[in-house]
């Protein structure tokens, strides 16, 4: 049960940074892919410590979760291969190396990367749910405001 509390804390921490788009997800075939990016300084210190993430105004965090929808539930987490890039408006690209985190039944992917105040990044992700033979593209843009 404790792992669900930590996951909820991470989800809440990543969603408050985007009030206009708190629920960032896309339906892709038989899957729902949830994603978000924030400055790591926005994480609660205990959440950052639990996941080995350094809180900093110059570091961003991307989180991705792949869910199989199940009627009457929040869905079932599913493992996947998640890769991607983040590009700034000047065209400079950073490769993302999302690591898998499993706690009980929960599965999610995260990575950290460098950011600057008022920087806008375009994220391009490829998500391949294990065993499905499918690859889904997810794209989103995020501007970071840090102190």
N, CA and C of each residue as an Amber inpcrd file, in Angstrom:
protein
   441
   0.8210000  -1.1970000   0.0000000   0.0000000   0.0000000   0.0000000
   0.8680000   1.2660000   0.0000000   2.0150000   1.2120000   0.7160000
   2.8860000   2.3820000   0.7840000   3.3610000   2.8090000  -0.5970000
   3.6310000   1.8170000  -1.4890000   4.1090000   2.1760000  -2.8250000
   3.0530000   2.9630000  -3.5900000   1.7830000   2.6920000  -3.3720000
   0.7310000   3.4470000  -4.0490000   0.7130000   4.8910000  -3.5640000
   1.0030000   5.0920000  -2.2720000   1.0680000   6.4440000  -1.7320000
   2.2220000   7.2060000  -2.3760000   3.3910000   6.5510000  -2.5210000
   4.5400000   7.2200000  -3.1490000   4.2520000   7.5390000  -4.6060000
   3.6020000   6.6200000  -5.3120000   3.2610000   6.8660000  -6.7120000
   2.2690000   8.0140000  -6.8120000   1.2790000   8.0130000  -5.9260000
   0.3040000   9.1090000  -5.9250000   1.0000000  10.4370000  -5.6560000
   1.9660000  10.4280000  -4.7390000   2.7000000  11.6570000  -4.4440000
   3.4620000  12.1440000  -5.6620000   4.1060000  11.2150000  -6.4020000
   4.8210000  11.5950000  -7.6150000   3.8520000  12.1270000  -8.6660000
   2.7220000  11.4580000  -8.8320000   1.7270000  11.9010000  -9.8190000
   1.1870000  13.2780000  -9.4670000   0.8900000  13.4960000  -8.1970000
   0.3930000  14.8030000  -7.7710000   1.4570000  15.8670000  -7.9770000
   2.6890000  15.5440000  -7.6150000   3.7820000  16.5120000  -7.7690000
   3.9920000  16.8870000  -9.2190000   3.8490000  15.9230000 -10.1280000
   4.0860000  16.2360000 -11.5310000   2.8950000  16.9240000 -12.1670000
   1.7120000  16.7580000 -11.6100000   0.5480000  17.3640000 -12.2500000
   0.3040000  18.8050000 -11.8210000   0.7410000  19.2150000 -10.6040000
   0.4230000  20.5720000 -10.1790000   1.1860000  21.6120000 -10.9700000
   2.2350000  21.2310000 -11.6370000   3.0300000  22.1940000 -12.3930000
   2.3260000  22.6580000 -13.6610000   1.2770000  21.9580000 -14.0570000
   0.5670000  22.2950000 -15.2890000  -0.9310000  22.4010000 -15.0490000
  -1.4010000  23.4620000 -14.3830000  -2.8140000  23.5320000 -14.0490000
  -3.7220000  23.5060000 -15.2700000  -3.2880000  24.0460000 -16.3910000
  -4.1430000  24.0520000 -17.5760000  -4.1760000  22.7010000 -18.2650000
  -3.1960000  21.8570000 -17.9870000  -3.1310000  20.5470000 -18.6350000
  -2.7310000  19.4820000 -17.6250000  -3.4200000  19.4870000 -16.4560000
  -3.0480000  18.5830000 -15.3810000  -3.1490000  17.1310000 -15.8230000
  -4.0950000  16.8050000 -16.6440000  -4.2310000  15.4400000 -17.1370000
  -3.6540000  15.3800000 -18.5360000  -2.4230000  14.9570000 -18.6400000
  -1.7570000  14.8590000 -19.9360000  -1.6880000  13.3950000 -20.3060000
  -2.5260000  13.0060000 -21.2350000  -2.5440000  11.6140000 -21.6740000
  -3.0550000  11.5440000 -23.0950000  -2.7920000  10.3990000 -23.6990000
  -3.2890000  10.1500000 -25.0430000  -3.7160000   8.6950000 -25.1400000
  -4.7970000   8.4560000 -25.8640000  -5.2110000   7.0920000 -26.1500000
  -4.4860000   6.6430000 -27.4050000  -3.8900000   5.4610000 -27.3360000
  -3.1040000   4.9420000 -28.4560000  -3.4280000   3.4550000 -28.5960000
  -4.2970000   3.1400000 -29.5250000  -4.7110000   1.7480000 -29.6840000
  -5.4040000   1.2620000 -28.4240000  -4.9170000   0.1700000 -27.8640000
  -5.4950000  -0.4060000 -26.6480000  -4.8770000   0.1580000 -25.3800000
  -4.1960000   1.2840000 -25.4710000  -3.4290000   1.8160000 -24.3500000
  -3.7890000   3.2660000 -24.0710000  -3.5590000   3.6800000 -22.8420000
  -3.5850000   5.0940000 -22.4810000  -2.1850000   5.4170000 -21.9590000
  -1.5660000   6.4130000 -22.5590000  -0.2130000   6.8090000 -22.1860000
  -0.3040000   8.1530000 -21.4670000   0.1290000   8.1720000 -20.2060000
   0.1530000   9.3880000 -19.3940000   1.5780000   9.9190000 -19.3990000
   1.7340000  11.2430000 -19.4650000   3.0660000  11.8410000 -19.5390000
   3.0350000  13.2280000 -18.9320000   4.1970000  13.6660000 -18.4790000
   4.3090000  14.9970000 -17.9190000   5.7900000  15.3600000 -17.8100000
   6.0810000  16.6440000 -17.7290000   7.4470000  17.1330000 -17.5250000
   7.3720000  18.3520000 -16.6200000   8.2480000  18.3750000 -15.6110000
   8.2940000  19.4850000 -14.6520000   9.7500000  19.7590000 -14.2910000
   9.9750000  20.8630000 -13.6030000  11.2860000  21.1300000 -13.0070000
  11.3950000  20.2770000 -11.7530000  12.5530000  19.6640000 -11.5200000
  12.6940000  18.7830000 -10.3570000  12.5510000  19.5430000  -9.0430000
  12.8010000  20.8510000  -9.0520000  12.6360000  21.6190000  -7.8190000
  11.1770000  21.6590000  -7.3730000  10.2330000  21.3200000  -8.2570000
   8.8220000  21.2870000  -7.9100000   8.4120000  20.0080000  -7.1730000
   9.2950000  19.0240000  -7.1360000   9.0100000  17.7940000  -6.4070000
   9.1390000  18.0260000  -4.9030000   8.3010000  17.3750000  -4.1400000
   8.4580000  17.4010000  -2.6870000   9.7760000  16.7040000  -2.3590000
  10.5520000  17.2200000  -1.4030000  11.8520000  16.6160000  -1.0950000
  11.7930000  15.1140000  -0.8030000  10.7690000  14.6540000  -0.0850000
  10.7100000  13.2230000   0.2300000  10.4410000  12.3860000  -1.0140000
   9.6600000  12.9050000  -1.9470000   9.4080000  12.1840000  -3.1990000
  10.6940000  12.1090000  -4.0100000  11.4090000  13.2240000  -4.1100000
  12.6780000  13.2370000  -4.8440000  13.6580000  12.2410000  -4.2260000
  13.7530000  12.2320000  -2.9040000  14.6610000  11.2920000  -2.2260000
  14.2900000   9.8440000  -2.5140000  12.9990000   9.5250000  -2.4950000
  12.5480000   8.1480000  -2.7410000  12.9750000   7.6320000  -4.1090000
  13.0900000   8.5250000  -5.0910000  13.3990000   8.1110000  -6.4510000
  14.8120000   8.4780000  -6.8860000  15.6240000   8.9750000  -5.9570000
  16.9950000   9.3200000  -6.2890000  17.0930000  10.4810000  -7.2620000
  16.1740000  11.4250000  -7.1610000  16.1380000  12.5810000  -8.0630000
  16.6590000  13.8040000  -7.3200000  17.6160000  14.5050000  -7.9030000
  18.1410000  15.7280000  -7.3170000  17.2250000  16.8860000  -7.6620000
  16.7440000  17.5820000  -6.6460000  15.8960000  18.7570000  -6.8650000
  16.7950000  19.9250000  -7.2700000  16.4580000  20.5830000  -8.3780000
  17.2860000  21.6740000  -8.8640000  16.4790000  22.5340000  -9.8410000
  16.7170000  23.8290000  -9.8620000  16.0420000  24.6830000 -10.8480000
  16.5990000  24.5010000 -12.2610000  17.6760000  23.7410000 -12.3970000
  18.2600000  23.5230000 -13.7300000  18.0520000  22.0920000 -14.2310000
  17.1870000  21.3260000 -13.5590000  16.9120000  19.9440000 -13.9710000
  15.4140000  19.7660000 -14.1630000  15.0640000  19.0900000 -15.2480000
  13.6760000  18.7410000 -15.5010000  13.4760000  17.2520000 -15.2820000
  12.2190000  16.8520000 -15.1490000  11.8470000  15.4580000 -14.9560000
  10.6980000  15.1310000 -15.8990000  10.8400000  14.0360000 -16.6350000
   9.7470000  13.5400000 -17.4550000   9.2750000  12.2270000 -16.8480000
   7.9600000  12.0540000 -16.7920000   7.3700000  10.8020000 -16.3110000
   6.4060000  10.2820000 -17.3790000   6.4090000   8.9650000 -17.5620000
   5.5220000   8.3130000 -18.5330000   4.9710000   7.0520000 -17.8790000
   3.6860000   6.8310000 -18.0490000   3.0340000   5.6170000 -17.5660000
   2.1790000   5.0640000 -18.6900000   2.2160000   3.7550000 -18.8850000
   1.4200000   3.0760000 -19.9030000   0.3680000   2.2430000 -19.1770000
  -0.8890000   2.4850000 -19.5240000  -2.0000000   1.7930000 -18.8600000
  -2.8730000   1.0710000 -19.8920000  -3.3470000  -0.1150000 -19.4980000
  -4.3500000  -0.8230000 -20.2860000  -5.6950000  -0.5050000 -19.6170000
  -6.5950000   0.1660000 -20.3400000  -7.8840000   0.5100000 -19.7310000
  -8.6850000  -0.7460000 -19.3650000  -9.2740000  -0.7260000 -18.1790000
 -10.1580000  -1.7890000 -17.7280000 -11.3890000  -1.1130000 -17.1480000
 -12.5430000  -1.4330000 -17.7010000 -13.7990000  -0.8020000 -17.3070000
 -13.9900000  -0.8750000 -15.7870000 -14.3650000   0.2420000 -15.2030000
 -14.6480000   0.3000000 -13.7840000 -13.4270000   0.4290000 -12.8980000
 -12.2270000   0.6000000 -13.4990000 -10.9980000   0.7580000 -12.7230000
 -10.1910000   1.9180000 -13.3000000  -9.0940000   2.2180000 -12.6540000
  -8.1870000   3.2490000 -13.1790000  -7.2860000   2.6800000 -14.2630000
  -7.3950000   1.3850000 -14.5100000  -6.5840000   0.7450000 -15.5380000
  -5.5030000  -0.1170000 -14.9210000  -4.8090000  -0.8340000 -15.7920000
  -3.7500000  -1.7390000 -15.3570000  -2.4230000  -1.2540000 -15.9140000
  -1.4350000  -0.9710000 -15.0420000  -0.1170000  -0.5470000 -15.5270000
   0.5220000  -1.6510000 -16.3660000   1.2700000  -1.2380000 -17.3730000
   1.8860000  -2.2000000 -18.2830000   3.3240000  -1.7830000 -18.5640000
   4.2080000  -2.7660000 -18.6980000   5.5950000  -2.4660000 -19.0340000
   5.7040000  -2.1050000 -20.5090000   6.7350000  -1.3550000 -20.8260000
   6.9270000  -0.8780000 -22.2020000   8.3900000  -0.5060000 -22.3900000
   8.7350000  -0.2610000 -23.6240000  10.0320000   0.3480000 -23.9500000
   9.7160000   1.7820000 -24.3210000  10.2820000   2.7190000 -23.5770000
  10.0120000   4.1370000 -23.7990000  11.3290000   4.8280000 -24.1180000
  11.4030000   5.4460000 -25.2780000  12.5760000   6.2120000 -25.6900000
  12.1040000   7.5750000 -26.1750000  13.0380000   8.5060000 -26.2900000
  12.6170000   9.8000000 -26.7920000  13.7180000  10.8350000 -26.8000000
  13.3030000  12.0170000 -27.2250000  14.1890000  13.1680000 -27.2770000
  13.4470000  14.4030000 -26.7720000  14.2210000  15.3890000 -26.3750000
  13.7030000  16.7040000 -26.0220000  14.5070000  17.7200000 -26.8180000
  13.8230000  18.5870000 -27.5620000  14.5030000  19.5810000 -28.4000000
  14.0530000  20.9750000 -28.0100000  15.0110000  21.9010000 -27.9290000
  14.6310000  23.2790000 -27.6580000  14.2920000  23.9790000 -28.9690000
  13.8460000  25.2270000 -28.8770000  13.4000000  25.9470000 -30.0650000
  14.5430000  26.2930000 -31.0120000  15.7990000  26.2000000 -30.5350000
  16.9670000  26.4250000 -31.3900000  17.3630000  25.1490000 -32.1360000
  16.6280000  24.0530000 -31.8680000  16.9030000  22.7960000 -32.5570000
  17.9210000  21.9000000 -31.8800000  18.3820000  22.2830000 -30.6970000
  19.3190000  21.4400000 -29.9560000  18.5410000  20.2880000 -29.3270000
  18.9920000  19.0640000 -29.5830000  18.2670000  17.8710000 -29.1440000
  19.0290000  17.1340000 -28.0520000  18.2570000  16.6560000 -27.0720000
  18.8010000  15.8390000 -25.9800000  18.1160000  14.4860000 -26.0350000
  18.8990000  13.4190000 -26.0150000  18.3180000  12.0820000 -25.9430000
  17.8500000  11.8260000 -24.5230000  16.7100000  11.1650000 -24.4010000
  16.1840000  10.7800000 -23.1020000  16.4430000   9.2910000 -22.8840000
  16.8330000   8.9320000 -21.6870000  17.0410000   7.5300000 -21.3120000
  16.1140000   7.2370000 -20.1350000  14.8710000   6.9520000 -20.4480000
  13.8850000   6.7420000 -19.3960000  14.1050000   5.4020000 -18.7140000
  14.1990000   5.4520000 -17.3850000  14.3990000   4.2230000 -16.6230000
  13.0610000   3.7390000 -16.0870000  12.9280000   2.4360000 -16.0130000
  11.7010000   1.8290000 -15.5170000  11.7410000   1.7550000 -14.0010000
  10.6430000   2.1140000 -13.3740000  10.4810000   2.0000000 -11.9360000
   9.2450000   1.1520000 -11.6940000   9.4030000   0.0600000 -10.9400000
   8.2730000  -0.7960000 -10.5840000   8.1590000  -0.8460000  -9.0730000
   6.9480000  -0.6260000  -8.6150000   6.6410000  -0.7390000  -7.1900000
   5.3060000  -1.4550000  -7.0970000   5.3580000  -2.7180000  -6.6720000
   4.1370000  -3.5060000  -6.6640000   3.6530000  -3.6650000  -8.0920000
   2.4040000  -3.3440000  -8.3340000   1.8390000  -3.4360000  -9.6830000
   2.0990000  -2.1880000 -10.5150000   2.5300000  -1.1230000  -9.8850000
   2.7480000   0.1380000 -10.5940000   4.0350000   0.0820000 -11.4110000
   3.9670000   0.6470000 -12.6320000   5.1190000   0.7170000 -13.5220000
   5.1300000   2.1100000 -14.1490000   6.2640000   2.7830000 -14.0760000
   6.3790000   4.0620000 -14.7470000   7.8130000   4.2770000 -15.1810000
   8.0020000   5.2720000 -16.0320000   9.2970000   5.5480000 -16.6580000
   9.6460000   7.0060000 -16.3960000  10.9060000   7.2550000 -16.0420000
  11.2990000   8.6360000 -15.8010000  12.7390000   8.8860000 -16.1750000
  13.0070000  10.1600000 -16.4190000  14.3570000  10.6120000 -16.7220000
  14.4610000  12.0770000 -16.3250000  15.6750000  12.5170000 -16.0540000
  15.9280000  13.9290000 -15.7860000  16.8040000  14.4940000 -16.9000000
  16.7660000  15.8120000 -17.0360000  17.4850000  16.4980000 -18.1170000
  17.6970000  17.9480000 -17.7120000  18.6260000  18.6210000 -18.3770000
  18.9300000  20.0240000 -18.0760000  17.8570000  20.9430000 -18.6560000
  17.5420000  22.0140000 -17.9020000  16.5940000  23.0340000 -18.3640000
  17.1230000  24.4180000 -17.9790000  16.5620000  25.4420000 -18.6390000
  16.8200000  26.8420000 -18.3030000  15.4760000  27.5420000 -18.0960000
  15.5050000  28.6500000 -17.3550000  14.2830000  29.4170000 -17.1140000
  13.6820000  29.8840000 -18.4390000  12.3970000  29.6990000 -18.5760000
  11.5970000  30.0750000 -19.7470000  11.9160000  29.2530000 -20.9890000
  12.6670000  28.1600000 -20.8230000  12.9840000  27.2960000 -21.9590000
  11.7630000  26.4720000 -22.3430000  11.5490000  26.3500000 -23.6410000
  10.4840000  25.5020000 -24.1800000  11.1200000  24.2840000 -24.8270000
  10.6300000  23.1160000 -24.4450000  11.1330000  21.8700000 -25.0240000
  10.0050000  21.1280000 -25.7180000  10.3370000  20.5790000 -26.8890000
   9.4210000  19.6940000 -27.6170000   9.8730000  18.2620000 -27.3600000
   8.9850000  17.4740000 -26.7900000   9.2740000  16.0800000 -26.4720000
   8.6930000  15.1800000 -27.5490000   9.4960000  14.2390000 -28.0010000
   9.0780000  13.2200000 -28.9680000   9.3760000  11.8660000 -28.3270000
   8.3310000  11.1070000 -28.0630000   8.4930000   9.8140000 -27.3990000
   8.0270000   8.6910000 -28.3090000   8.6630000   7.5430000 -28.1830000
   8.2020000   6.3030000 -28.8050000   7.9130000   5.3380000 -27.6720000
   6.6820000   4.8410000 -27.6540000   6.2480000   3.9480000 -26.5840000
   5.8480000   2.6250000 -27.2130000   6.5240000   1.5580000 -26.7840000
   6.2510000   0.2030000 -27.3040000   5.8260000  -0.6900000 -26.1500000
   4.5000000  -0.8200000 -25.9150000   4.0520000  -1.7090000 -24.8300000
   4.5480000  -3.1370000 -25.0650000   5.1300000  -3.7360000 -24.0290000
   5.6720000  -5.0900000 -24.1360000   4.5910000  -6.0730000 -24.5600000
   4.9400000  -6.9300000 -25.5190000   4.0460000  -7.9780000 -25.9760000
   2.9720000  -7.5470000 -26.9490000   2.8940000  -6.2540000 -27.2640000
   1.8090000  -5.7920000 -28.1350000   2.2120000  -5.7190000 -29.6050000
   3.5110000  -5.5760000 -29.8850000   3.9580000  -5.4050000 -31.2610000
   3.6320000  -4.0380000 -31.8360000   3.1770000  -3.1180000 -30.9820000
   2.7900000  -1.7690000 -31.4240000   3.8180000  -0.7440000 -30.9580000
   3.9810000   0.3070000 -31.7450000   4.7760000   1.4590000 -31.3340000
   3.9050000   2.6980000 -31.4950000   3.8600000   3.5180000 -30.4640000
   3.0340000   4.7210000 -30.4840000   3.9050000   5.9570000 -30.2770000
   3.6690000   6.9760000 -31.0740000   4.3890000   8.2420000 -30.9480000
   3.5850000   9.1880000 -30.0630000   4.2750000   9.8420000 -29.1620000
   3.6710000  10.8440000 -28.2910000   4.5260000  12.0940000 -28.3950000
   3.8950000  13.2220000 -28.6820000   4.6010000  14.5000000 -28.7890000
   3.9100000  15.5160000 -27.8960000   4.7130000  16.3130000 -27.2140000
   4.1360000  17.4160000 -26.4500000   5.1940000  18.4880000 -26.2380000
   4.7190000  19.6750000 -25.9140000   5.5890000  20.8340000 -25.6950000
   5.4070000  21.3030000 -24.2580000   6.5270000  21.6630000 -23.6330000
   6.4740000  22.1500000 -22.2580000   7.4430000  23.3030000 -22.0980000
   6.9420000  24.4060000 -21.5080000   7.8100000  25.5160000 -21.1650000
   8.0860000  25.4470000 -19.6620000   9.3260000  25.7090000 -19.2830000
   9.7370000  25.6210000 -17.8910000   9.9770000  27.0180000 -17.3340000
   9.4600000  27.2520000 -16.1410000   9.6820000  28.5100000 -15.4280000
  10.3040000  28.1510000 -14.1010000  11.5350000  28.5930000 -13.8870000
  12.2540000  28.2470000 -12.6710000  12.8300000  29.5090000 -12.0560000
  13.1720000  29.4200000 -10.7870000  13.7420000  30.5810000 -10.0710000
  15.1910000  30.7670000 -10.3920000
